[in-house]
Amino acid sequence: MSLLSDVRRRALTKGLFGGSRPWLLLGIAAWTFRGIQWALRPEPKVVYRSRLDVGETIVLRNEPPAPTRRQRRKTRKAEKRSSRKAERLATRA
């Protein structure tokens, strides 16, 4: 939680419901600032727009990101360890 959200929450409890005038004024300022932020937020960016014909569908997929270099290296090391362990077990038997 951010500092501003803590102030807004505390302003509600202490200022509006508790009767503390300084908290009420601080709450009004915090809620006003939040309202201005909300009003000035950027419009969402349209990435793709197309008209669908009857029977057409859209599939949205969120694929995991490609593994990083570090993750690939860790995977290779783990595979080497497991193959060496399997070789040792095979030679003992």
Gaussian input, Z-matrix of N, CA and C with variables (Angstrom, degrees):
# hf/3-21g

backbone

0 1
 N
 C     1     B1
 C     2     B2     1     A1
 N     3     B3     2     A2     1     D1
 C     4     B4     3     A3     2     D2
 C     5     B5     4     A4     3     D3
 N     6     B6     5     A5     4     D4
 C     7     B7     6     A6     5     D5
 C     8     B8     7     A7     6     D6
 N     9     B9     8     A8     7     D7
 C    10    B10     9     A9     8     D8
 C    11    B11    10    A10     9     D9
 N    12    B12    11    A11    10    D10
 C    13    B13    12    A12    11    D11
 C    14    B14    13    A13    12    D12
 N    15    B15    14    A14    13    D13
 C    16    B16    15    A15    14    D14
 C    17    B17    16    A16    15    D15
 N    18    B18    17    A17    16    D16
 C    19    B19    18    A18    17    D17
 C    20    B20    19    A19    18    D18
 N    21    B21    20    A20    19    D19
 C    22    B22    21    A21    20    D20
 C    23    B23    22    A22    21    D21
 N    24    B24    23    A23    22    D22
 C    25    B25    24    A24    23    D23
 C    26    B26    25    A25    24    D24
 N    27    B27    26    A26    25    D25
 C    28    B28    27    A27    26    D26
 C    29    B29    28    A28    27    D27
 N    30    B30    29    A29    28    D28
 C    31    B31    30    A30    29    D29
 C    32    B32    31    A31    30    D30
 N    33    B33    32    A32    31    D31
 C    34    B34    33    A33    32    D32
 C    35    B35    34    A34    33    D33
 N    36    B36    35    A35    34    D34
 C    37    B37    36    A36    35    D35
 C    38    B38    37    A37    36    D36
 N    39    B39    38    A38    37    D37
 C    40    B40    39    A39    38    D38
 C    41    B41    40    A40    39    D39
 N    42    B42    41    A41    40    D40
 C    43    B43    42    A42    41    D41
 C    44    B44    43    A43    42    D42
 N    45    B45    44    A44    43    D43
 C    46    B46    45    A45    44    D44
 C    47    B47    46    A46    45    D45
 N    48    B48    47    A47    46    D46
 C    49    B49    48    A48    47    D47
 C    50    B50    49    A49    48    D48
 N    51    B51    50    A50    49    D49
 C    52    B52    51    A51    50    D50
 C    53    B53    52    A52    51    D51
 N    54    B54    53    A53    52    D52
 C    55    B55    54    A54    53    D53
 C    56    B56    55    A55    54    D54
 N    57    B57    56    A56    55    D55
 C    58    B58    57    A57    56    D56
 C    59    B59    58    A58    57    D57
 N    60    B60    59    A59    58    D58
 C    61    B61    60    A60    59    D59
 C    62    B62    61    A61    60    D60
 N    63    B63    62    A62    61    D61
 C    64    B64    63    A63    62    D62
 C    65    B65    64    A64    63    D63
 N    66    B66    65    A65    64    D64
 C    67    B67    66    A66    65    D65
 C    68    B68    67    A67    66    D66
 N    69    B69    68    A68    67    D67
 C    70    B70    69    A69    68    D68
 C    71    B71    70    A70    69    D69
 N    72    B72    71    A71    70    D70
 C    73    B73    72    A72    71    D71
 C    74    B74    73    A73    72    D72
 N    75    B75    74    A74    73    D73
 C    76    B76    75    A75    74    D74
 C    77    B77    76    A76    75    D75
 N    78    B78    77    A77    76    D76
 C    79    B79    78    A78    77    D77
 C    80    B80    79    A79    78    D78
 N    81    B81    80    A80    79    D79
 C    82    B82    81    A81    80    D80
 C    83    B83    82    A82    81    D81
 N    84    B84    83    A83    82    D82
 C    85    B85    84    A84    83    D83
 C    86    B86    85    A85    84    D84
 N    87    B87    86    A86    85    D85
 C    88    B88    87    A87    86    D86
 C    89    B89    88    A88    87    D87
 N    90    B90    89    A89    88    D88
 C    91    B91    90    A90    89    D89
 C    92    B92    91    A91    90    D90
 N    93    B93    92    A92    91    D91
 C    94    B94    93    A93    92    D92
 C    95    B95    94    A94    93    D93
 N    96    B96    95    A95    94    D94
 C    97    B97    96    A96    95    D95
 C    98    B98    97    A97    96    D96
 N    99    B99    98    A98    97    D97
 C   100   B100    99    A99    98    D98
 C   101   B101   100   A100    99    D99
 N   102   B102   101   A101   100   D100
 C   103   B103   102   A102   101   D101
 C   104   B104   103   A103   102   D102
 N   105   B105   104   A104   103   D103
 C   106   B106   105   A105   104   D104
 C   107   B107   106   A106   105   D105
 N   108   B108   107   A107   106   D106
 C   109   B109   108   A108   107   D107
 C   110   B110   109   A109   108   D108
 N   111   B111   110   A110   109   D109
 C   112   B112   111   A111   110   D110
 C   113   B113   112   A112   111   D111
 N   114   B114   113   A113   112   D112
 C   115   B115   114   A114   113   D113
 C   116   B116   115   A115   114   D114
 N   117   B117   116   A116   115   D115
 C   118   B118   117   A117   116   D116
 C   119   B119   118   A118   117   D117
 N   120   B120   119   A119   118   D118
 C   121   B121   120   A120   119   D119
 C   122   B122   121   A121   120   D120
 N   123   B123   122   A122   121   D121
 C   124   B124   123   A123   122   D122
 C   125   B125   124   A124   123   D123
 N   126   B126   125   A125   124   D124
 C   127   B127   126   A126   125   D125
 C   128   B128   127   A127   126   D126
 N   129   B129   128   A128   127   D127
 C   130   B130   129   A129   128   D128
 C   131   B131   130   A130   129   D129
 N   132   B132   131   A131   130   D130
 C   133   B133   132   A132   131   D131
 C   134   B134   133   A133   132   D132
 N   135   B135   134   A134   133   D133
 C   136   B136   135   A135   134   D134
 C   137   B137   136   A136   135   D135
 N   138   B138   137   A137   136   D136
 C   139   B139   138   A138   137   D137
 C   140   B140   139   A139   138   D138
 N   141   B141   140   A140   139   D139
 C   142   B142   141   A141   140   D140
 C   143   B143   142   A142   141   D141
 N   144   B144   143   A143   142   D142
 C   145   B145   144   A144   143   D143
 C   146   B146   145   A145   144   D144
 N   147   B147   146   A146   145   D145
 C   148   B148   147   A147   146   D146
 C   149   B149   148   A148   147   D147
 N   150   B150   149   A149   148   D148
 C   151   B151   150   A150   149   D149
 C   152   B152   151   A151   150   D150
 N   153   B153   152   A152   151   D151
 C   154   B154   153   A153   152   D152
 C   155   B155   154   A154   153   D153
 N   156   B156   155   A155   154   D154
 C   157   B157   156   A156   155   D155
 C   158   B158   157   A157   156   D156
 N   159   B159   158   A158   157   D157
 C   160   B160   159   A159   158   D158
 C   161   B161   160   A160   159   D159
 N   162   B162   161   A161   160   D160
 C   163   B163   162   A162   161   D161
 C   164   B164   163   A163   162   D162
 N   165   B165   164   A164   163   D163
 C   166   B166   165   A165   164   D164
 C   167   B167   166   A166   165   D165
 N   168   B168   167   A167   166   D166
 C   169   B169   168   A168   167   D167
 C   170   B170   169   A169   168   D168
 N   171   B171   170   A170   169   D169
 C   172   B172   171   A171   170   D170
 C   173   B173   172   A172   171   D171
 N   174   B174   173   A173   172   D172
 C   175   B175   174   A174   173   D173
 C   176   B176   175   A175   174   D174
 N   177   B177   176   A176   175   D175
 C   178   B178   177   A177   176   D176
 C   179   B179   178   A178   177   D177
 N   180   B180   179   A179   178   D178
 C   181   B181   180   A180   179   D179
 C   182   B182   181   A181   180   D180
 N   183   B183   182   A182   181   D181
 C   184   B184   183   A183   182   D182
 C   185   B185   184   A184   183   D183
 N   186   B186   185   A185   184   D184
 C   187   B187   186   A186   185   D185
 C   188   B188   187   A187   186   D186
 N   189   B189   188   A188   187   D187
 C   190   B190   189   A189   188   D188
 C   191   B191   190   A190   189   D189
 N   192   B192   191   A191   190   D190
 C   193   B193   192   A192   191   D191
 C   194   B194   193   A193   192   D192
 N   195   B195   194   A194   193   D193
 C   196   B196   195   A195   194   D194
 C   197   B197   196   A196   195   D195
 N   198   B198   197   A197   196   D196
 C   199   B199   198   A198   197   D197
 C   200   B200   199   A199   198   D198
 N   201   B201   200   A200   199   D199
 C   202   B202   201   A201   200   D200
 C   203   B203   202   A202   201   D201
 N   204   B204   203   A203   202   D202
 C   205   B205   204   A204   203   D203
 C   206   B206   205   A205   204   D204
 N   207   B207   206   A206   205   D205
 C   208   B208   207   A207   206   D206
 C   209   B209   208   A208   207   D207
 N   210   B210   209   A209   208   D208
 C   211   B211   210   A210   209   D209
 C   212   B212   211   A211   210   D210
 N   213   B213   212   A212   211   D211
 C   214   B214   213   A213   212   D212
 C   215   B215   214   A214   213   D213
 N   216   B216   215   A215   214   D214
 C   217   B217   216   A216   215   D215
 C   218   B218   217   A217   216   D216
 N   219   B219   218   A218   217   D217
 C   220   B220   219   A219   218   D218
 C   221   B221   220   A220   219   D219
 N   222   B222   221   A221   220   D220
 C   223   B223   222   A222   221   D221
 C   224   B224   223   A223   222   D222
 N   225   B225   224   A224   223   D223
 C   226   B226   225   A225   224   D224
 C   227   B227   226   A226   225   D225
 N   228   B228   227   A227   226   D226
 C   229   B229   228   A228   227   D227
 C   230   B230   229   A229   228   D228
 N   231   B231   230   A230   229   D229
 C   232   B232   231   A231   230   D230
 C   233   B233   232   A232   231   D231
 N   234   B234   233   A233   232   D232
 C   235   B235   234   A234   233   D233
 C   236   B236   235   A235   234   D234
 N   237   B237   236   A236   235   D235
 C   238   B238   237   A237   236   D236
 C   239   B239   238   A238   237   D237
 N   240   B240   239   A239   238   D238
 C   241   B241   240   A240   239   D239
 C   242   B242   241   A241   240   D240
 N   243   B243   242   A242   241   D241
 C   244   B244   243   A243   242   D242
 C   245   B245   244   A244   243   D243
 N   246   B246   245   A245   244   D244
 C   247   B247   246   A246   245   D245
 C   248   B248   247   A247   246   D246
 N   249   B249   248   A248   247   D247
 C   250   B250   249   A249   248   D248
 C   251   B251   250   A250   249   D249
 N   252   B252   251   A251   250   D250
 C   253   B253   252   A252   251   D251
 C   254   B254   253   A253   252   D252
 N   255   B255   254   A254   253   D253
 C   256   B256   255   A255   254   D254
 C   257   B257   256   A256   255   D255
 N   258   B258   257   A257   256   D256
 C   259   B259   258   A258   257   D257
 C   260   B260   259   A259   258   D258
 N   261   B261   260   A260   259   D259
 C   262   B262   261   A261   260   D260
 C   263   B263   262   A262   261   D261
 N   264   B264   263   A263   262   D262
 C   265   B265   264   A264   263   D263
 C   266   B266   265   A265   264   D264
 N   267   B267   266   A266   265   D265
 C   268   B268   267   A267   266   D266
 C   269   B269   268   A268   267   D267
 N   270   B270   269   A269   268   D268
 C   271   B271   270   A270   269   D269
 C   272   B272   271   A271   270   D270
 N   273   B273   272   A272   271   D271
 C   274   B274   273   A273   272   D272
 C   275   B275   274   A274   273   D273
 N   276   B276   275   A275   274   D274
 C   277   B277   276   A276   275   D275
 C   278   B278   277   A277   276   D276

   B1=1.4409
   B2=1.5202
   B3=1.2755
   B4=1.4550
   B5=1.5303
   B6=1.2975
   B7=1.4556
   B8=1.5263
   B9=1.3236
   B10=1.4616
   B11=1.5337
   B12=1.3288
   B13=1.4673
   B14=1.5298
   B15=1.3381
   B16=1.4656
   B17=1.5255
   B18=1.3187
   B19=1.4683
   B20=1.5261
   B21=1.3252
   B22=1.4692
   B23=1.5282
   B24=1.3453
   B25=1.4656
   B26=1.5284
   B27=1.3245
   B28=1.4580
   B29=1.5319
   B30=1.3331
   B31=1.4640
   B32=1.5210
   B33=1.3245
   B34=1.4692
   B35=1.5173
   B36=1.3448
   B37=1.4630
   B38=1.5256
   B39=1.3289
   B40=1.4654
   B41=1.5241
   B42=1.3245
   B43=1.4601
   B44=1.5057
   B45=1.3230
   B46=1.4547
   B47=1.5278
   B48=1.3250
   B49=1.4702
   B50=1.5163
   B51=1.3555
   B52=1.4594
   B53=1.5106
   B54=1.3071
   B55=1.4554
   B56=1.5147
   B57=1.3308
   B58=1.4582
   B59=1.5293
   B60=1.3293
   B61=1.4653
   B62=1.5356
   B63=1.3538
   B64=1.4677
   B65=1.5339
   B66=1.3244
   B67=1.4676
   B68=1.5281
   B69=1.3183
   B70=1.4562
   B71=1.5265
   B72=1.3375
   B73=1.4604
   B74=1.5243
   B75=1.3265
   B76=1.4645
   B77=1.5288
   B78=1.3181
   B79=1.4623
   B80=1.5120
   B81=1.3264
   B82=1.4673
   B83=1.5190
   B84=1.3381
   B85=1.4683
   B86=1.5265
   B87=1.3455
   B88=1.4692
   B89=1.5268
   B90=1.3312
   B91=1.4682
   B92=1.5284
   B93=1.3330
   B94=1.4687
   B95=1.5228
   B96=1.3353
   B97=1.4631
   B98=1.5292
   B99=1.3242
   B100=1.4703
   B101=1.5236
   B102=1.3180
   B103=1.4642
   B104=1.5189
   B105=1.3328
   B106=1.4689
   B107=1.5232
   B108=1.3475
   B109=1.4683
   B110=1.5181
   B111=1.3228
   B112=1.4633
   B113=1.5268
   B114=1.3474
   B115=1.4647
   B116=1.5235
   B117=1.3188
   B118=1.4587
   B119=1.5280
   B120=1.3199
   B121=1.4703
   B122=1.5284
   B123=1.3404
   B124=1.4635
   B125=1.5277
   B126=1.3024
   B127=1.4674
   B128=1.5253
   B129=1.3227
   B130=1.4683
   B131=1.5243
   B132=1.3304
   B133=1.4505
   B134=1.5307
   B135=1.3158
   B136=1.4547
   B137=1.5206
   B138=1.3248
   B139=1.4546
   B140=1.5240
   B141=1.3179
   B142=1.4608
   B143=1.5149
   B144=1.3255
   B145=1.4578
   B146=1.5196
   B147=1.3231
   B148=1.4572
   B149=1.5159
   B150=1.3118
   B151=1.4598
   B152=1.5253
   B153=1.3296
   B154=1.4595
   B155=1.5261
   B156=1.3143
   B157=1.4554
   B158=1.5209
   B159=1.3062
   B160=1.4524
   B161=1.5266
   B162=1.3246
   B163=1.4603
   B164=1.5199
   B165=1.3293
   B166=1.4659
   B167=1.5259
   B168=1.3047
   B169=1.4587
   B170=1.5199
   B171=1.3007
   B172=1.4618
   B173=1.5178
   B174=1.3241
   B175=1.4619
   B176=1.5220
   B177=1.3147
   B178=1.4593
   B179=1.5127
   B180=1.3303
   B181=1.4517
   B182=1.5198
   B183=1.3033
   B184=1.4534
   B185=1.5228
   B186=1.3175
   B187=1.4513
   B188=1.5192
   B189=1.3229
   B190=1.4664
   B191=1.5306
   B192=1.3145
   B193=1.4599
   B194=1.5225
   B195=1.3280
   B196=1.4609
   B197=1.5288
   B198=1.3355
   B199=1.4703
   B200=1.5258
   B201=1.3072
   B202=1.4531
   B203=1.5228
   B204=1.2942
   B205=1.4695
   B206=1.5304
   B207=1.3151
   B208=1.4664
   B209=1.5344
   B210=1.3372
   B211=1.4645
   B212=1.5251
   B213=1.3458
   B214=1.4693
   B215=1.5216
   B216=1.3283
   B217=1.4641
   B218=1.5333
   B219=1.3267
   B220=1.4628
   B221=1.5292
   B222=1.3292
   B223=1.4609
   B224=1.5217
   B225=1.3442
   B226=1.4681
   B227=1.5174
   B228=1.3357
   B229=1.4667
   B230=1.5260
   B231=1.3157
   B232=1.4607
   B233=1.5227
   B234=1.3383
   B235=1.4706
   B236=1.5208
   B237=1.3393
   B238=1.4683
   B239=1.5150
   B240=1.3427
   B241=1.4660
   B242=1.5211
   B243=1.3403
   B244=1.4667
   B245=1.5321
   B246=1.3394
   B247=1.4683
   B248=1.5235
   B249=1.3414
   B250=1.4747
   B251=1.5191
   B252=1.3247
   B253=1.4682
   B254=1.5284
   B255=1.3292
   B256=1.4673
   B257=1.5294
   B258=1.3353
   B259=1.4601
   B260=1.5215
   B261=1.3232
   B262=1.4761
   B263=1.5123
   B264=1.3228
   B265=1.4607
   B266=1.5266
   B267=1.3329
   B268=1.4674
   B269=1.5366
   B270=1.3258
   B271=1.4770
   B272=1.5224
   B273=1.3072
   B274=1.4770
   B275=1.5261
   B276=1.3028
   B277=1.4593
   B278=1.5129
   A1=109.42
   A2=115.88
   A3=119.34
   A4=110.31
   A5=114.45
   A6=120.62
   A7=111.25
   A8=115.39
   A9=119.56
   A10=111.78
   A11=116.74
   A12=118.70
   A13=111.10
   A14=116.94
   A15=119.62
   A16=110.80
   A17=116.54
   A18=120.84
   A19=110.03
   A20=117.36
   A21=120.00
   A22=110.92
   A23=116.26
   A24=120.19
   A25=111.02
   A26=116.07
   A27=120.30
   A28=110.93
   A29=116.45
   A30=120.12
   A31=111.07
   A32=116.97
   A33=119.51
   A34=111.13
   A35=116.00
   A36=118.94
   A37=112.41
   A38=117.83
   A39=120.12
   A40=112.92
   A41=116.95
   A42=119.46
   A43=113.39
   A44=116.60
   A45=119.81
   A46=111.55
   A47=116.82
   A48=120.08
   A49=112.77
   A50=117.39
   A51=120.85
   A52=114.17
   A53=117.61
   A54=120.13
   A55=115.11
   A56=118.57
   A57=120.81
   A58=109.57
   A59=115.40
   A60=120.12
   A61=112.36
   A62=121.40
   A63=119.86
   A64=112.09
   A65=116.98
   A66=119.45
   A67=110.96
   A68=117.06
   A69=120.47
   A70=110.61
   A71=117.41
   A72=121.37
   A73=111.20
   A74=116.89
   A75=120.49
   A76=110.33
   A77=116.66
   A78=120.91
   A79=112.22
   A80=116.30
   A81=119.87
   A82=109.86
   A83=116.11
   A84=119.72
   A85=111.01
   A86=117.24
   A87=121.00
   A88=110.98
   A89=117.14
   A90=119.71
   A91=111.26
   A92=117.16
   A93=120.42
   A94=110.42
   A95=116.05
   A96=120.72
   A97=110.33
   A98=116.87
   A99=120.97
   A100=111.06
   A101=116.86
   A102=120.76
   A103=111.97
   A104=116.40
   A105=119.89
   A106=110.27
   A107=117.08
   A108=120.57
   A109=110.83
   A110=116.57
   A111=121.37
   A112=110.56
   A113=116.01
   A114=119.92
   A115=112.10
   A116=117.63
   A117=121.63
   A118=113.48
   A119=117.21
   A120=118.85
   A121=109.65
   A122=117.30
   A123=119.36
   A124=111.40
   A125=115.00
   A126=120.74
   A127=109.28
   A128=118.18
   A129=119.32
   A130=110.99
   A131=116.10
   A132=121.12
   A133=109.89
   A134=117.38
   A135=122.05
   A136=108.02
   A137=116.70
   A138=121.54
   A139=110.72
   A140=116.73
   A141=120.68
   A142=108.70
   A143=115.90
   A144=119.89
   A145=108.20
   A146=116.19
   A147=121.04
   A148=108.47
   A149=115.95
   A150=121.27
   A151=108.55
   A152=116.27
   A153=121.26
   A154=109.56
   A155=115.15
   A156=119.93
   A157=108.91
   A158=116.63
   A159=121.55
   A160=108.82
   A161=116.54
   A162=121.45
   A163=114.01
   A164=119.13
   A165=121.20
   A166=109.83
   A167=115.66
   A168=120.89
   A169=109.89
   A170=114.83
   A171=122.24
   A172=107.17
   A173=116.15
   A174=121.14
   A175=107.68
   A176=116.75
   A177=122.17
   A178=107.93
   A179=116.08
   A180=119.82
   A181=108.90
   A182=115.71
   A183=121.66
   A184=107.29
   A185=116.07
   A186=120.24
   A187=109.77
   A188=117.19
   A189=118.84
   A190=110.00
   A191=116.88
   A192=119.06
   A193=110.84
   A194=116.06
   A195=120.80
   A196=108.56
   A197=116.94
   A198=118.33
   A199=111.23
   A200=115.52
   A201=120.45
   A202=109.66
   A203=115.47
   A204=120.13
   A205=110.81
   A206=115.83
   A207=120.71
   A208=111.36
   A209=116.55
   A210=120.35
   A211=111.07
   A212=117.22
   A213=119.88
   A214=110.79
   A215=116.75
   A216=121.13
   A217=111.04
   A218=117.10
   A219=120.52
   A220=111.32
   A221=116.03
   A222=120.43
   A223=110.81
   A224=117.03
   A225=120.41
   A226=110.92
   A227=117.51
   A228=120.52
   A229=110.80
   A230=116.78
   A231=120.41
   A232=110.79
   A233=117.10
   A234=120.38
   A235=110.92
   A236=117.90
   A237=121.06
   A238=110.73
   A239=116.13
   A240=119.98
   A241=111.38
   A242=116.15
   A243=118.93
   A244=110.84
   A245=118.53
   A246=119.59
   A247=110.64
   A248=118.15
   A249=120.15
   A250=111.11
   A251=115.99
   A252=120.04
   A253=110.18
   A254=116.32
   A255=120.42
   A256=110.35
   A257=117.86
   A258=121.44
   A259=111.27
   A260=117.94
   A261=121.19
   A262=110.61
   A263=117.00
   A264=119.93
   A265=110.91
   A266=116.49
   A267=120.36
   A268=111.38
   A269=116.42
   A270=119.19
   A271=110.53
   A272=119.16
   A273=121.50
   A274=111.29
   A275=117.46
   A276=120.76
   A277=112.69
   D1=146.33
   D2=-179.54
   D3=-89.97
   D4=167.62
   D5=178.98
   D6=-62.09
   D7=-39.68
   D8=-179.02
   D9=-64.13
   D10=-39.03
   D11=178.97
   D12=-69.41
   D13=-33.75
   D14=175.34
   D15=-64.42
   D16=-42.07
   D17=179.16
   D18=-64.00
   D19=-43.13
   D20=179.38
   D21=-61.51
   D22=-44.04
   D23=-179.66
   D24=-64.19
   D25=-46.19
   D26=-178.97
   D27=-66.37
   D28=-34.84
   D29=178.50
   D30=-64.07
   D31=-36.96
   D32=177.16
   D33=-64.31
   D34=-47.30
   D35=-175.10
   D36=-73.72
   D37=-45.53
   D38=-176.35
   D39=-86.80
   D40=-35.12
   D41=-175.52
   D42=-86.73
   D43=-55.44
   D44=-175.51
   D45=-76.53
   D46=-46.75
   D47=-177.37
   D48=-91.83
   D49=-24.43
   D50=-177.19
   D51=-94.15
   D52=-16.79
   D53=176.80
   D54=86.88
   D55=12.93
   D56=179.31
   D57=-85.99
   D58=116.31
   D59=-177.39
   D60=-64.82
   D61=-43.65
   D62=179.07
   D63=-60.42
   D64=-41.36
   D65=178.37
   D66=-66.97
   D67=-35.52
   D68=177.97
   D69=-63.30
   D70=-44.51
   D71=178.75
   D72=-66.06
   D73=-40.82
   D74=177.22
   D75=-64.74
   D76=-37.62
   D77=177.54
   D78=-65.67
   D79=-41.27
   D80=177.87
   D81=-61.39
   D82=-42.95
   D83=178.99
   D84=-64.24
   D85=-43.26
   D86=-179.11
   D87=-65.60
   D88=-43.01
   D89=-179.96
   D90=-69.27
   D91=-33.77
   D92=175.89
   D93=-64.57
   D94=-45.28
   D95=178.25
   D96=-59.93
   D97=-41.88
   D98=178.92
   D99=-64.77
   D100=-39.59
   D101=178.11
   D102=-64.57
   D103=-40.17
   D104=177.91
   D105=-65.28
   D106=-42.60
   D107=176.59
   D108=-57.90
   D109=-44.08
   D110=-178.59
   D111=-64.23
   D112=-41.97
   D113=-177.55
   D114=-68.78
   D115=-30.65
   D116=-176.24
   D117=-96.52
   D118=8.24
   D119=-179.41
   D120=-64.88
   D121=149.20
   D122=-177.80
   D123=-71.24
   D124=152.63
   D125=176.25
   D126=-69.15
   D127=146.34
   D128=177.05
   D129=-64.46
   D130=144.32
   D131=-178.03
   D132=-88.00
   D133=127.55
   D134=178.23
   D135=-80.91
   D136=122.15
   D137=-178.27
   D138=-92.59
   D139=-40.89
   D140=-177.20
   D141=-150.31
   D142=137.53
   D143=178.29
   D144=-140.66
   D145=128.90
   D146=178.97
   D147=-155.96
   D148=150.66
   D149=177.65
   D150=-88.02
   D151=134.70
   D152=179.81
   D153=-95.01
   D154=138.53
   D155=172.50
   D156=-84.23
   D157=168.97
   D158=179.56
   D159=-61.95
   D160=130.70
   D161=178.13
   D162=91.35
   D163=-12.21
   D164=178.65
   D165=-81.45
   D166=148.43
   D167=178.92
   D168=-130.09
   D169=165.07
   D170=175.92
   D171=-121.03
   D172=135.39
   D173=176.38
   D174=-113.73
   D175=119.72
   D176=176.23
   D177=-102.48
   D178=129.15
   D179=-176.35
   D180=-131.43
   D181=136.76
   D182=176.91
   D183=-113.34
   D184=98.07
   D185=-177.60
   D186=-86.73
   D187=145.82
   D188=179.15
   D189=-66.69
   D190=152.62
   D191=179.98
   D192=-67.60
   D193=156.24
   D194=178.13
   D195=-63.60
   D196=145.58
   D197=-179.42
   D198=-63.35
   D199=146.18
   D200=178.71
   D201=-76.55
   D202=169.48
   D203=179.16
   D204=-58.80
   D205=-41.95
   D206=179.47
   D207=-62.19
   D208=-43.17
   D209=179.78
   D210=-65.06
   D211=-40.70
   D212=177.87
   D213=-62.66
   D214=-42.19
   D215=179.64
   D216=-63.45
   D217=-42.64
   D218=178.33
   D219=-62.75
   D220=-40.33
   D221=179.13
   D222=-63.78
   D223=-44.22
   D224=178.91
   D225=-62.03
   D226=-42.59
   D227=179.49
   D228=-62.50
   D229=-42.35
   D230=179.82
   D231=-64.43
   D232=-40.27
   D233=177.88
   D234=-64.24
   D235=-41.14
   D236=178.10
   D237=-62.09
   D238=-44.76
   D239=179.75
   D240=-60.25
   D241=-44.98
   D242=-177.78
   D243=-68.39
   D244=-35.29
   D245=178.47
   D246=-70.12
   D247=-38.21
   D248=176.43
   D249=-64.07
   D250=-39.95
   D251=179.53
   D252=-64.70
   D253=-41.16
   D254=178.80
   D255=-64.27
   D256=-38.97
   D257=177.88
   D258=-64.17
   D259=-42.46
   D260=178.53
   D261=-62.64
   D262=-42.46
   D263=179.99
   D264=-66.19
   D265=-35.53
   D266=-179.57
   D267=-69.04
   D268=-36.06
   D269=-179.27
   D270=-74.63
   D271=-27.89
   D272=178.24
   D273=-72.03
   D274=-32.34
   D275=-174.22
   D276=-77.52

